[in-house]
Amino acid sequence: MKLNWGWGIAIFLTGFISFILFFLFQALSFDGDLVSENYYDKELRHQETIDAQTNFKKLDEEVKILVLDEFVRIDLPKLKNYQGELLVYRPSSAKLDRKYPIEGDKIHIPKGDLEKGNYQLKISWKSEGKSFYTEKTLTY
């Protein structure tokens, strides 16, 4: 059987439509999580975060991260009356993000709560009326 130009056009259109449908199904199956659900509110409060980072830089102590046998321990600078939050942020999946309250200068994260990979620790707390904020990287 000899192919003429009509068969060529039909084969081309079938291939093209198959190509478009393949990419359509790929795009629909992509899980496009936002970095943050309320990014607009966070942008409005960005100056508060900058001020809290400046307060943290004025401290003489750093945040220490220790990976122990059963948990990850985070030591904060020695201050009084802690109130805040630790966000364990996993850039690759929002489902792996975790939040922990800060009530003292030591935070314990059970290793069972974390999957192996890279995390960004976003630590924000208030002590004696001042706000503090810092970010650290944890590879577990």
Order of alpha helices (4+ residues) and beta strands (2+ residues): alpha-alpha-alpha-beta-beta-beta-beta-beta-beta-beta
